Amino acid sequence: MKLLQSYVKGTWEKPTDEGSPIYDAVSGEEVARISSFGIDMAAALDYGRKVGGPGLAELTFHQRAALLKALGSFLKEHREELYQLSYRSGATLGDSKFDIDGGIGVLSSYASKARRELDNETVYVEGPVEQLGKSGQFVGQHILTSLRGVAVQINAFNFPVWGPLEKFAPAFLAGVPSLIKPASQTAYLTARLVELLVSSDLLPEGSLQLICGSVGDLFEHLTDQDMVSFTGSASTAHKLSSHPVVVSRAVRFNAEADSLNCSILGPDGKAGSVVLELFVKQLVTEMTVKAGQKCTAIRRAFVPESLVEAVTEAVCERLAGIVVGNPSDPEVNMGALASQGQRDEVRGRFAELAQAGHLVFGDLYKVEVVGADPQRGAFISPLLMVCDDSSRAEPHEVEVFGPASTIIPYRDVKDVVALAARGQGSLAGSVVSADTSFCTEVVLGLAPWHGRILVLDPADARESTGHGSPLPALVHGGPGRAGGGEELGGMRSVLHHMQRSAVQGSPVVLGQITKRWVPGAERITGGIHPFRKPLSELRVGDSVIGGPRTITLSDIEHFAEFTGDTFYAHMDEEAARANPLFGGRVAHGYLVLSFSAGLFVQPEPGPVLANYGLENLRFLSPVYPGDEITVTLTCKQIKPREDVDYGEVRWDVEVTNQAGSPVASYDVLTLVAKQWPLQPS
Ligand code: NAP
């Protein structure tokens, strides 16, 4: 039988003992054996810090993103093999797609978000420059740099592919090497995933390591620069987050734990309504996908008191159509739990929960199974309970990590918000209703206890990704019982792997550090116009002054007629005089903007290929007929793109009047060729 190996220090290492068996969830046969006995945890961490981190540090955010994209494409070519292995964990093809395609999707999604949202650099510059002194020569800027340690990633058994990938992608982008520890029950799938990733030859040395089996003494060797991202039960999260080394060295610890997620049916979910159908369909999906072994699954289904009967009937009817059995059989739509042990756990927990209600669907010990031996596989029927007394603690406190849910009656909005809060913090909640006032009240009431809330109604149902799907762009995590952590959420999770530092200094120093021109720093004037310089010649700080140009009343009238913008402040002297801000006719802001472009633009073909937008535009004070405007254009930031022969240039534009007072300021965004004349491609 295959003894799983760990991938550490750039090689596959076998444990020095026989390991413990892992069983097929469907046939009960041994799939593999697992142990980390003999693996040197301290050396693995050290290797990550000394080899993985420095290797990643040589790459920019965009280069790391390109590797993530390539890793995603590589895995896509091999996903069939992963699907086959995934059947052994009890997952149907649909479940596996959720796990495997979902994980690959996280890689590609992070790759493209990073290319759009991060600069092609290694340091992240956050927010605007803060002026700290009167003259502008003392300023502050937040920057984020990669932690110099290892991201230890401990995963739960239910998503052996998505789980590791959703932690690896942001760590990799942040430049922090990952050390993955999968849950033992399904570690054979994660091990194969890592084998594939390693075989792609795309990974920088040391950027990814794998420990199969227990973590041994790893926690003893963590430092202030390492971090731990944990997914699993609240009790393990508590144990690990209170480890003396984690506490004394303030090791960053992110926990994704269990949660008693809820879904709330609105009062408009009457029998026969589309809203009721949506609620029921979603509930049954959440109960049966991955046989309910989803941290985001709906455990509590809140229903208006008067609708309990109708909802129960509709859910039972739908559950009756669920075929339990061998997940590789196309007829089957719910596979097995991950192990016999997990089934014992579900039975025990459900018996505890059932003290607060009565079972209306399913049986803890009996289930009809298609294509497999019910004695050997970890099969269980879907279990639906109706709560007899919603004030009881069990429905709000006992998590049954399987295909189980409880219908709980509620009286009104206040009642349901209070009941939902008794879950003490959840990953995901949903409200199903077309009554927007009800939804608003519920969302705002639920929000302090929830990491994500879906409002499902007939308008968004077709496109909705559903209650249980964490999305790369949105935060995954929740307060309180859910662990208090935060994963995904776009670039947020990348930044969790970096240290934020407030740097204070002069504009020149901050400009050097951030590779940007900072107001207050010197401008480089004279010489050729910066619009005539390709990226190979352009320097941050290159600047040109245009103007002055006088704005006349006839300019304003001409602009008004030409554009159709005949707003009274530009055209009606008497009305404009009554305006408390202007006291007379003023030029259009857009006229000032257009004239300033006319003062800095170079008409002939040149390296500036296109203007693709403006940002931070502010009209700071009125411009009156007869005023003279002068414009100063300064190259603020240069961002060459990796795979094309041009890049982005951000220009600072300041428009002043004859008194030298600023009247407008903004950033112009352009695409500029790397070389000029253009090189034939
Ligand atoms: P668990 O026992 O807490 O195990 C989770 C992970 O922690 C596994 O990799 C496990 O490894 C490891 N682990 C256990 N004890 C450890 C220790 N002393 N030191 C280091 N690592 C240790 O959780 P589970 O019961 O398998 O998983 C189900 C739970 O996870 C459910 O409660 C579910 O709600 C929760 N979950 C949460 C999320 C989320 O995103 N919030 C996602 C999925 C699941 P071994 O397997 O080798 O023991």
Boltz pocket constraint, residues with backbone or C-beta under 6 A from the ligand:
constraints:
  - pocket:
      binder: B
      contacts: [[A, 154], [A, 155], [A, 156], [A, 157], [A, 158], [A, 159], [A, 181], [A, 182], [A, 183], [A, 184], [A, 185], [A, 213], [A, 214], [A, 215], [A, 231], [A, 232], [A, 233], [A, 234], [A, 235], [A, 236], [A, 237], [A, 239], [A, 240], [A, 255], [A, 256], [A, 257], [A, 258], [A, 259], [A, 293], [A, 294], [A, 295], [A, 399], [A, 401], [A, 427], [A, 482], [A, 483]]
      max_distance: 6.0
